[in-house]
Amino acid sequence: MRSPTTRCSSFSFTTPCRGRIRTLSRTGSLDAVFAADRAALEEVEGIGENASTLISLMFPMMRRIHASSGAHETILSDTEQAGAYFLDLFLGEREEKLYEACLDAKGRLLACHLVAEGDTDSVQLNMRKIVENALKCGASSVLLSHNHPSGVALPSPADNATTLSVFDALRTVGVELADHIIVADDDFVSLRHNGLLPERKGNGYGI
């Protein structure tokens, strides 16, 4: 006979409910639980090696699924939609990464590619790869997004320079860089809204 199941909010781990409460209390939020490293997780009562390994693997898997599935049903036609999409994509990410979202003329997401990754301070950019991704998808426009693991979403001079370089490279093949979104924790900044990219007609990304 199966034993009764204890219910505890809308999410569940493989550890008992009390363990979940202690884990959240120690880390401060559900996001922090998944972002914590294995050593920190295993310091919490009820979290062993197997559980810490599972938790540490969940966010990378979720990001891969988020970036690769249902792309043709995702509309990123304005800054708020794009910001929400990338906030989800970078949830719990501890290393700096750069994604390229390829859009059609209506702002529909065609594909989202991880194009660069690095340590907590920088990423190395492959301009040719960004252009090739856009051409292979038949994209009308592209969104770039990278995260600042430091927790501050303000663009650096290097961020601005990189954005303008990508803008020029894509323009040579008839593709527009619609925006570059910088994500930090639960905040994001649009470089288009910051005035770095040329003004466009309307408020959306569609062409």
C-alpha positions, 0 to 999 in steps of 0.5 A, a space after each residue: 500500500 502506498 504511503 500518503 504523499 505530503 504536499 508542499 507548495 507547487 514544486 517538489 524535489 526528491 527530498 522530504 518537505 521539511 528538507 525543502 523548507 530548510 534548503 529554501 531558508 538557507 539559500 534564500 530563494 528557489 532560484 538560489 537552490 538551483 544556482 548553488 554549487 554541489 558543496 553548498 547543497 550538501 551542507 543542507 540536512 537531507 541533501 546528499 551527493 545524488 540529490 545535489 548532482 540532480 539539482 545541479 544538472 536541472 538548470 542546464 537541462 531546462 535551458 537546453 529545452 527552453 532554447 530548442 523546443 517550441 521555437 516556432 510558437 514563441 513570439 519576441 515582438 517587443 522588449 518586454 517579451 524578449 526580456 522575459 524570455 531571456 530572464 527564463 533562459 539565464 535563470 540560475 546561470 553562473 557563467 557568462 554566456 551569449 545567446 543569439 535569437 533569430 526572428 522572422 519578420 513578425 518577431 517569431 522565434 526561429 531558433 536560439 543559439 548559444 554562440 559564446 561562453 566564458 568565465 564570470 567576467 567575459 565571453 569570446 565572440 565568434 562574429 562569423 558564427 553569428 552571421 551564419 546562424 542568421 543566414 541559415 535560419 533565414 532570419 529577418 532580425 536577430 536578438 543578442 542576449 548575455 548575462 552578467 553573473 555579477 548581478 548588475 545589468 548595466 552595459 560595459 564599454 565592451 558590451 556597447 562596442 561588441 553590439 555595434 560590431 555585430 550590428 555592422 556585420 549583420 547589416 552587410 547580409 541584410 539582417 538587422 540586430 533588433 536589440 541586445 538584452 543584458 540580464 542580471 538576476 531578475 533584471 534586464 537592460 535593452 541596449 536599443 532602449 538605451 539609445 545605442 542602436 538606431 531608432 526603428 519605426 514602432 515599438 516592436 521588433 517586427 520589420 
